[in-house]
Amino acid sequence: RLIRAACAAPPVAPPCRLTPRCVAHFSTTHPTRPSPLCDAVSVAHAAWYRQRAVASGLAAQFELQHCYTYLFPLDAPYPTLRQCYSPDRRMNLRRAQKFPWQWQESNDLGPLIDLFRQNHAAQIEGGVSETAYDLLRKVHEVLQEKQAVRLRYAVYNGQIEAGAMFAVYQKRIIYLFNAASAVGRKGNARTLLIDQIIEEYAETDFVFDFESPEVASIAGFYQSFGAKEEVYSMLHYNGLPFPLKQLQARRRKKGG
């Protein structure tokens, strides 16, 4: 609401076209990841909105942050796309294809959240609040309503060992959320999950968006598929009163 008020009746249009990348991020409690269904603001858009905010006396509450994602266009035949993978990624893919995986397309997000709780949540500094899981469930619900989500699981001996959720929206396939058990990681299940989607959408004008890597090793994993770095900007708004505003800012910076 504050952004709409600050930018009411703009004298000129924003300097470039909106894209599916959501870069406007407003939080009154704690930061969250951008929704893939938000309208996006490019680097130029972010600067433009910030100028409008400054003119409205809101500058102290806004912070502009440059972030990165990794994109892989799928306009070539699958064999050509696969040749873009690094030698190690192709080797791990061959290993995954030899593993006796079974695949399950699903509408149930519960097993994926359970996998994440059991195998990844403890590695995140400060833990993961139930609010974050509730937000993920809401995102999944909205994507389902818009028929814009693919949820796929890797099953071994009747047990779900890995899973991934992909948002499919405006010619982008966004690798939105994933998790894997020790068995899933050993069997390279997520490599195969991603490769299956890439093969399915090969020779189309879709782009595979690996989402924003927060760890160097994760960025390296994305790059091993041949994905290229793209910069975008995120506009943070903090409307909390002192001293909560300062505490939240420190927490966010500490978490990267």
C-alpha positions as a printed Julia matrix, in Angstrom:
256×3 Matrix{Float64}:
  0.0     0.0     0.0
  2.85    2.37    0.8
  4.49    1.74   -2.56
  1.23    2.36   -4.37
  0.78    5.61   -2.44
  4.35    6.71   -3.13
  4.02    5.98   -6.83
  0.51    7.3    -7.35
  0.02    9.06  -10.69
  3.63    8.7   -11.87
  4.66   11.34  -14.42
  6.29    8.74  -16.66
  6.14    4.97  -17.03
  8.79    2.77  -15.41
 11.92    2.56  -17.59
 11.62   -1.11  -18.61
  9.18   -4.0   -18.98
  7.99   -6.05  -16.01
  9.28   -9.62  -15.83
  8.22  -12.65  -13.74
 11.02  -12.01  -11.22
  9.58  -10.63   -8.02
 11.97   -8.11   -6.51
  9.68   -6.05   -4.33
  9.93   -7.42   -0.83
  7.93   -5.92    2.01
  7.99   -7.34    5.53
  6.68   -6.17    8.88
  7.78   -9.26   10.78
 10.63  -11.12    9.07
 12.08  -11.37    5.54
 10.63  -13.93    3.16
 11.67  -15.13   -0.28
 10.02  -13.42   -3.27
  6.89  -15.06   -4.68
  7.23  -16.19   -8.31
  3.72  -14.91   -9.0
  4.45  -11.31   -8.03
  4.89   -8.73  -10.75
  8.57   -8.0   -10.97
 10.7    -4.93  -10.94
 13.95   -5.0   -12.89
 17.09   -3.19  -11.73
 15.84   -0.04  -13.44
 12.38   -0.48  -11.91
 13.86   -0.78   -8.44
 15.78    2.47   -8.86
 12.66    4.17  -10.23
 10.49    3.07   -7.3
 13.19    4.1    -4.86
 13.26    7.58   -6.37
  9.5     7.82   -5.9
  9.85    6.62   -2.31
 12.52    9.27   -1.64
 10.2    11.94   -3.01
  7.53   10.77   -0.59
  9.78   10.88    2.48
 10.06    7.09    2.82
 13.74    6.73    1.89
 14.96    5.69    5.35
 12.63    2.69    5.33
 13.85    1.26    2.01
 16.98   -0.65    1.13
 18.02   -1.74   -2.37
 19.89   -5.05   -2.62
 21.37   -6.64   -5.75
 20.82  -10.39   -5.94
 21.6   -13.19   -8.37
 19.81  -16.09   -9.97
 20.85  -18.65  -12.58
 18.97  -19.15  -15.85
 19.07  -21.93  -18.44
 17.16  -21.34  -21.72
 15.45  -24.48  -23.0
 15.15  -23.52  -26.68
 17.55  -26.22  -27.95
 16.99  -29.98  -28.42
 17.51  -32.01  -25.26
 20.81  -33.65  -26.4
 22.22  -30.15  -26.98
 21.02  -28.95  -23.58
 22.51  -31.99  -21.89
 25.89  -31.24  -23.47
 25.84  -27.96  -21.56
 26.05  -29.91  -18.28
 29.48  -30.16  -16.7
 31.25  -33.56  -16.98
 30.6   -34.22  -13.28
 26.89  -33.39  -13.65
 26.56  -35.77  -16.61
 28.34  -38.47  -14.63
 26.01  -37.99  -11.65
 23.03  -38.06  -14.0
 24.14  -41.42  -15.39
 24.46  -42.72  -11.83
 20.96  -41.47  -11.0
 19.55  -43.15  -14.11
 21.03  -46.48  -12.98
 19.5   -46.14   -9.5
 16.12  -47.95   -9.22
 14.08  -44.76   -8.74
 10.35  -44.61   -9.2
  8.71  -41.27   -9.9
  5.53  -39.83   -8.52
  3.73  -36.67   -9.67
  1.73  -35.3    -6.75
 -0.43  -32.49   -5.4
  0.55  -33.22   -1.79
  3.2   -30.85   -0.43
  3.34  -32.59    2.96
  6.06  -35.18    2.15
  8.34  -32.48    0.73
  8.01  -30.35    3.87
  8.65  -33.44    6.01
 11.81  -34.22    4.02
 13.01  -30.66    4.51
 12.29  -30.71    8.26
 14.16  -33.98    8.73
 17.15  -33.35    6.49
 17.77  -29.62    6.03
 16.05  -27.39    8.59
 18.64  -28.0    11.31
 21.39  -26.68    9.01
 19.75  -23.25    8.76
 20.98  -20.76   11.34
 18.15  -19.82   13.65
 15.98  -22.67   12.41
 12.85  -22.49   10.29
  9.66  -21.08   11.77
  6.28  -22.68   11.25
  5.26  -19.42    9.59
  7.71  -20.15    6.77
  6.11  -23.54    6.15
  2.67  -21.95    6.23
  3.81  -19.44    3.62
  5.14  -22.26    1.43
  1.81  -24.08    1.71
  0.0   -20.9     0.67
  2.32  -20.41   -2.32
  1.68  -24.0    -3.37
 -2.07  -23.52   -2.96
 -2.08  -20.4    -5.15
  0.07  -22.09   -7.78
 -2.3   -25.04   -7.83
 -5.27  -22.73   -8.33
 -3.49  -21.19  -11.3
 -2.36  -24.58  -12.65
  1.18  -23.29  -12.45
  2.98  -25.91  -10.34
  4.72  -29.26  -10.83
  5.45  -31.33   -7.73
  7.47  -34.52   -8.27
  8.88  -37.11   -5.88
 11.61  -39.74   -6.15
 10.56  -43.03   -4.49
 12.77  -45.96   -3.46
 11.43  -49.12   -1.84
  8.07  -47.42   -1.37
  9.61  -44.48    0.53
  9.78  -40.88   -0.73
 13.46  -39.91   -0.6
 13.53  -36.65   -2.58
 11.2   -34.13   -4.09
 11.07  -30.84   -5.95
  8.45  -28.17   -6.56
  8.58  -26.2    -9.81
  6.52  -23.09  -10.53
  5.65  -22.89  -14.23
  4.67  -19.33  -15.04
  5.04  -16.93  -17.98
  7.55  -19.11  -19.84
  9.67  -19.68  -16.75
 10.12  -22.87  -14.81
 11.24  -21.86  -11.32
 13.02  -24.41   -9.13
 11.13  -23.17   -6.11
 11.68  -25.72   -3.33
 13.35  -29.09   -2.89
 14.58  -31.57   -0.29
 16.25  -34.97   -0.16
 17.14  -37.62    2.39
 20.57  -39.22    2.62
 19.34  -41.92    0.22
 18.06  -39.26   -2.16
 21.36  -37.42   -2.12
 23.39  -40.6    -2.62
 21.18  -41.58   -5.55
 21.44  -38.08   -7.13
 17.64  -37.88   -7.18
 17.45  -34.09   -7.48
 19.8   -34.1   -10.46
 17.45  -36.49  -12.21
 14.34  -34.53  -11.15
 15.76  -31.37  -12.72
 16.95  -33.21  -15.81
 13.49  -34.71  -16.37
 11.92  -31.25  -16.4
 14.62  -29.92  -18.72
 14.04  -32.83  -21.12
 10.26  -32.37  -20.99
 10.43  -28.67  -21.87
 13.33  -28.87  -24.36
 12.86  -27.06  -27.69
 10.45  -24.55  -26.18
 10.75  -20.87  -25.32
 10.72  -21.68  -21.59
 13.63  -20.7   -19.37
 14.64  -22.8   -16.36
 15.18  -20.48  -13.39
 17.22  -22.04  -10.59
 16.12  -19.31   -8.14
 18.46  -17.27   -5.94
 21.41  -19.27   -4.56
 22.39  -18.26   -1.05
 25.41  -20.56   -0.72
 28.41  -20.84   -3.05
 28.12  -24.63   -3.27
 24.47  -24.3    -4.33
 25.38  -21.77   -7.0
 28.03  -24.23   -8.22
 25.4   -26.97   -8.44
 23.19  -24.7   -10.58
 26.08  -23.71  -12.82
 26.9   -27.38  -13.41
 23.72  -27.59  -15.52
 25.05  -24.85  -17.8
 22.99  -22.08  -16.18
 24.22  -18.49  -16.46
 24.12  -15.8   -13.79
 21.53  -13.0   -13.97
 21.38  -10.03  -11.62
 18.15   -8.57  -10.28
 17.34   -6.11   -7.51
 15.29   -6.52   -4.35
 13.67   -3.58   -2.59
 13.3    -4.18    1.16
 10.84   -2.24    3.27
 10.99   -2.22    7.06
  8.11   -0.47    8.8
  8.81   -1.72   12.31
  9.27    0.83   15.13
 12.6     1.4    16.87
 14.34   -0.75   18.14
 12.66   -3.66   16.32
 13.65   -2.19   12.97
 17.35   -2.25   13.89
 17.12   -5.77   15.3
 15.45   -7.06   12.16
 18.02   -5.35    9.9
 20.89   -6.96   11.84
 19.22  -10.35   11.7
 18.69  -10.13    7.94
 22.26   -9.0     7.25
 23.65  -11.72    9.47
 21.66  -14.31    7.57
 22.96  -13.05    4.25
